């Protein structure tokens, strides 16, 4: 525990606290800030610095957690030695106040809401990619993975696992979310920029795999604090508190605070940059201008859409002279070099991630627009020197923006409809946001934004322009599959927290003491200032009461997911599976087109350090596969196959022996398209682990295959295994076309018997007429009833001889009309079901 505390102190407090105390750049102004904001900056600056150190060390393949601690210790010690007593505030520090406890309450609220995190360490989607990228930084010390398993695969056999995609940005896929850059050197890069994975790596160094998963919750709490302090500067402490509280309990924030993503770290950096930019305008140009530029530039190492925030901040900085303020040259001194390195990083090392963004920008005239925007900014800055025009702009800009906000919001909510190239998800984007903040909350946010723009635009233009830029961009086109809560990520970085600040600002604007005083002028119990003494307290109470219904609605929406842990129980299952695989074994996992097993392959390789390859398709070239297995047996202790039933793998030269079979299910939340999620589903896995060996010569013998048991290498296009304990029955459902793979050895075999049932098919479903074929020859048809029965089919002598002479398996095809339980019965099961098969015999 003491080690964890000291490491956390070095990573997340000490460097920033000492940097904040440096005796230059108007340190007295920083010292005068409230104690809680000074503590926030200590933490924020430390984490930003630590992330930079991790990325820098990993870029030169030298990262270790102990090295991060050493660098931070050297930096802290150096500052302490050089500055010594100059680090003391010397009586200039702001006094402690009871409001300094609010951030602590926010932290406690976040700890209650956001932990435990999901167990999403598997592949297939972004969360698992982020986690595995971060753990790879922690384990291998590099941004780019040197994957020896990839490097060792003979060039002539690579197409079995990673055929070339013939694109300039990468060679092929290693796993979903990981690109092979150079197979000759095993060079692999994760799909996403590395700043959030660096945060995951820090969590891994502090607390292992649990710490890696907890990183997202920590970033969410940092986001709440950043929103609280940025909101407090703009709309007061009460408004900031309302904003942070509403944001904390909102269903999107609660969901993604437990679900690995880069948006929440972006949220914390973005609103810290908003706060720093504002403090720079307040007079701390040198220090806070530099901090704002650094925090803004760092976001390019998180997400490409950081360019939106950079454009908004640049515009806000250009507009500062209109009110005779300036952010200071230090803002550009930090932003320009960090931003340039960030753009180089995206266009070069991360081109597999960013080529689509750059291509979209190029193809839609984005670079021309950027050049014109730069000219416009320079013109705007020049116009600020002309007092007549400056006065007009100061007055007109807030009014025009407020009118535009209300008009666009009314159009987007009431009139925008899908048509032509406008997709449903994009047309619905603004209304979809209303699902998560309620229609009344959405109306309050729009009204609050309009009111605050009119009253406070020049107080913090960076906030308003950042919010408006993101809103215009993502409400116009969300640029993501409209799958919820998944698409809700688009609102996390700026739109949702900005909307909460607007709601808090509206509440305190309409219900403050000055407003209430106008309604109590005739009262006699006035103090010396002409106002009742209880007005400030009443204003606070009324502002809080006004948002309580919204907070309650948010809490109710969040309640189902607050007790849900995505993929709970997955990690123990992975640990059990990894324990069955030796460090010098090679695992061949089923193709992404065959089953969901490939999602387990990623953590086996990049969390548990097992040698894993994923087949490129469900029907690999058999001769190439035999050659690969012959090569692999000389280099690995055992060659294993991990599958769920969907790969045509076996030949008469390849034998298999089952090592284990496991059925398990993990909770997975509903994620419908263009609809609000309705509850928890169960994601089922039925995996088998087999040892692949040379097949010994065998005499001709009957085939007797139990479907639903040890059949993973003998079935194609079946549904997952199922088991009915009451009947002691293992089985699988067919799809519309399913195959049983038979290694036919006996030319004298003349009959195939299949045990089938229609599985209780309802009368409203199509008739279950099954057409049975061997190879390309139809053997006959059967109409299974509700009871399990054998159905036999004769095989001609010629077909039996041809099947026996094949080196590979022959396919027994079952073709049948299917039905969908969700359509016919209204239950939560959208599988296309054919018939139940339990056994196949060939004699």
Rosetta blueprint (number, residue, H / E / L):
1 X L
2 X H
3 X H
4 X H
5 X H
6 X H
7 X H
8 X H
9 X H
10 X H
11 X H
12 X H
13 X H
14 X H
15 X H
16 X H
17 X H
18 X H
19 X H
20 X H
21 X L
22 X L
23 X L
24 X L
25 X L
26 X L
27 X H
28 X H
29 X H
30 X H
31 X H
32 X L
33 X L
34 X L
35 X H
36 X H
37 X H
38 X H
39 X H
40 X H
41 X H
42 X H
43 X H
44 X H
45 X H
46 X H
47 X H
48 X H
49 X H
50 X H
51 X H
52 X H
53 X H
54 X H
55 X H
56 X H
57 X H
58 X H
59 X H
60 X L
61 X L
62 X L
63 X L
64 X L
65 X H
66 X H
67 X H
68 X H
69 X H
70 X H
71 X H
72 X H
73 X H
74 X H
75 X H
76 X H
77 X H
78 X H
79 X H
80 X H
81 X H
82 X H
83 X H
84 X H
85 X H
86 X H
87 X H
88 X L
89 X L
90 X L
91 X L
92 X L
93 X L
94 X L
95 X L
96 X L
97 X L
98 X H
99 X H
100 X H
101 X H
102 X H
103 X H
104 X H
105 X H
106 X H
107 X H
108 X H
109 X H
110 X H
111 X H
112 X H
113 X H
114 X H
115 X L
116 X L
117 X L
118 X L
119 X L
120 X L
121 X L
122 X L
123 X L
124 X L
125 X L
126 X H
127 X H
128 X H
129 X H
130 X H
131 X H
132 X H
133 X H
134 X H
135 X H
136 X H
137 X H
138 X H
139 X H
140 X H
141 X L
142 X L
143 X L
144 X L
145 X E
146 X E
147 X L
148 X H
149 X H
150 X H
151 X H
152 X H
153 X L
154 X L
155 X H
156 X H
157 X H
158 X H
159 X H
160 X H
161 X L
162 X L
163 X L
164 X L
165 X L
166 X L
167 X L
168 X L
169 X L
170 X L
171 X L
172 X E
173 X E
174 X E
175 X E
176 X L
177 X L
178 X E
179 X E
180 X E
181 X E
182 X E
183 X L
184 X L
185 X L
186 X L
187 X E
188 X E
189 X E
190 X E
191 X L
192 X L
193 X L
194 X H
195 X H
196 X H
197 X H
198 X H
199 X H
200 X H
201 X H
202 X H
203 X H
204 X H
205 X H
206 X H
207 X H
208 X H
209 X H
210 X H
211 X H
212 X H
213 X H
214 X H
215 X H
216 X H
217 X H
218 X H
219 X H
220 X H
221 X H
222 X H
223 X H
224 X H
225 X H
226 X H
227 X H
228 X H
229 X H
230 X H
231 X H
232 X H
233 X H
234 X H
235 X H
236 X H
237 X H
238 X H
239 X H
240 X H
241 X H
242 X H
243 X H
244 X H
245 X H
246 X H
247 X H
248 X H
249 X H
250 X L
251 X H
252 X H
253 X H
254 X H
255 X H
256 X H
257 X L
258 X L
259 X L
260 X L
261 X L
262 X L
263 X H
264 X H
265 X H
266 X H
267 X H
268 X H
269 X H
270 X H
271 X H
272 X H
273 X H
274 X H
275 X H
276 X H
277 X H
278 X H
279 X H
280 X H
281 X H
282 X L
283 X L
284 X L
285 X H
286 X H
287 X H
288 X H
289 X H
290 X H
291 X H
292 X H
293 X H
294 X H
295 X H
296 X H
297 X H
298 X H
299 X H
300 X H
301 X H
302 X L
303 X L
304 X L
305 X L
306 X H
307 X H
308 X H
309 X H
310 X H
311 X H
312 X H
313 X H
314 X H
315 X H
316 X H
317 X H
318 X H
319 X H
320 X H
321 X H
322 X H
323 X H
324 X L
325 X L
326 X L
327 X L
328 X L
329 X H
330 X H
331 X H
332 X H
333 X H
334 X H
335 X H
336 X H
337 X H
338 X H
339 X H
340 X H
341 X H
342 X H
343 X H
344 X H
345 X H
346 X H
347 X H
348 X L
349 X L
350 X L
351 X H
352 X H
353 X H
354 X H
355 X H
356 X H
357 X H
358 X H
359 X H
360 X H
361 X H
362 X H
363 X H
364 X L
365 X L
366 X H
367 X H
368 X H
369 X H
370 X H
371 X H
372 X H
373 X H
374 X H
375 X H
376 X H
377 X H
378 X H
379 X H
380 X H
381 X H
382 X H
383 X H
384 X L
385 X L
386 X L
387 X H
388 X H
389 X H
390 X H
391 X H
392 X H
393 X H
394 X H
395 X H
396 X H
397 X H
398 X H
399 X H
400 X H
401 X H
402 X H
403 X H
404 X H
405 X H
406 X H
407 X H
408 X H
409 X H
410 X H
411 X H
412 X H
413 X H
414 X H
415 X H
416 X L
417 X L
418 X L
419 X E
420 X L
421 X L
422 X E
423 X L
424 X H
425 X H
426 X H
427 X H
428 X L
429 X H
430 X H
431 X H
432 X H
433 X H
434 X H
435 X H
436 X H
437 X H
438 X L
439 X H
440 X H
441 X H
442 X H
443 X H
444 X H
445 X H
446 X H
447 X H
448 X H
449 X H
450 X H
451 X H
452 X H
453 X H
454 X H
455 X H
456 X H
457 X H
458 X H
459 X H
460 X L
461 X H
462 X H
463 X H
464 X H
465 X H
466 X H
467 X H
468 X H
469 X H
470 X H
471 X H
472 X H
473 X H
474 X H
475 X H
476 X H
477 X L
478 X L
479 X L
480 X L
481 X L
482 X L
483 X E
484 X L
485 X L
486 X H
487 X H
488 X H
489 X H
490 X H
491 X H
492 X L
493 X L
494 X L
495 X H
496 X H
497 X H
498 X H
499 X H
500 X H
501 X H
502 X H
503 X H
504 X H
505 X H
506 X H
507 X H
508 X H
509 X H
510 X H
511 X L
512 X L
513 X H
514 X H
515 X H
516 X H
517 X H
518 X L
519 X L
520 X L
521 X L
522 X L
523 X L
524 X L
525 X L
526 X L
527 X L
528 X L
529 X L
530 X L
531 X L
532 X L
533 X L
534 X L
535 X H
536 X H
537 X H
538 X H
539 X H
540 X H
541 X H
542 X H
543 X H
544 X H
545 X H
546 X H
547 X H
548 X H
549 X H
550 X H
551 X H
552 X H
553 X H
554 X H
555 X H
556 X H
557 X H
558 X H
559 X H
560 X H
561 X H
562 X H
563 X L
564 X L
565 X L
566 X L
567 X L
568 X L
569 X L
570 X H
571 X H
572 X H
573 X H
574 X H
575 X H
576 X H
577 X H
578 X H
579 X H
580 X L
581 X L
582 X L
583 X L
584 X L
585 X E
586 X E
587 X E
588 X E
589 X E
590 X L
591 X L
592 X L
593 X L
594 X L
595 X L
596 X L
597 X L
598 X H
599 X H
600 X H
601 X H
602 X H
603 X H
604 X H
605 X H
606 X H
607 X L
608 X L
609 X L
610 X L
611 X E
612 X E
613 X E
614 X E
615 X L
616 X L
617 X L
618 X L
619 X L
620 X L
621 X L
622 X H
623 X H
624 X H
625 X H
626 X H
627 X H
628 X H
629 X H
630 X H
631 X H
632 X H
633 X L
634 X L
635 X L
636 X L
637 X L
638 X E
639 X E
640 X E
641 X E
642 X E
643 X E
644 X L
645 X L
646 X L
647 X L
648 X L
649 X L
650 X L
651 X E
652 X L
653 X L
654 X E
655 X E
656 X E
657 X E
658 X E
659 X E
660 X E
661 X E
662 X E
663 X E
664 X E
665 X E
666 X E
667 X E
668 X E
669 X E
670 X L
671 X L
672 X L
673 X E
674 X L
675 X L
676 X L
677 X L
678 X L
679 X L
680 X E
681 X E
682 X E
683 X E
684 X E
685 X E
686 X E
687 X E
688 X E
689 X E
690 X E
691 X E
692 X E
693 X E
694 X E
695 X L
696 X L
697 X L
698 X L
699 X L
700 X L
701 X L
702 X L
703 X E
704 X E
705 X E
706 X E
707 X L
708 X L
709 X L
710 X L
711 X L
712 X L
713 X L
714 X L
715 X E
716 X E
717 X E
718 X E
719 X L
720 X L
721 X L
722 X E
723 X E
724 X E
725 X L
726 X L
727 X L
728 X L
729 X E
730 X E
731 X E
732 X E
733 X E
734 X E
735 X E
736 X E
737 X E
738 X E
739 X E
740 X E
741 X E
742 X E
743 X L
744 X L
745 X L
746 X L
747 X L
748 X L
749 X L
750 X L
751 X E
752 X E
753 X E
754 X E
755 X E
756 X E
757 X E
758 X L
759 X L
760 X L
761 X L
762 X L
763 X L
764 X L
765 X L
766 X L
767 X L
768 X L
769 X E
770 X E
771 X E
772 X E
773 X E
774 X E
775 X L
776 X L
777 X E
778 X E
779 X E
780 X E
781 X E
782 X E
783 X E
784 X L
785 X L
786 X L
787 X L
788 X L
789 X E
790 X E
791 X E
792 X E
793 X E
794 X E
795 X L
796 X L
797 X H
798 X H
799 X H
800 X H
801 X H
802 X H
803 X H
804 X H
805 X L
806 X L
807 X L
808 X E
809 X L
810 X E
811 X E
812 X E
813 X E
814 X E
815 X E
816 X L
817 X L
818 X L
819 X E
820 X E
821 X H
822 X H
823 X H
824 X H
825 X L
826 X L
827 X L
828 X L
829 X L
830 X L
831 X L
832 X E
833 X E
834 X L
835 X L
836 X E
837 X E
838 X E
839 X E
840 X E
841 X E
842 X E
843 X L
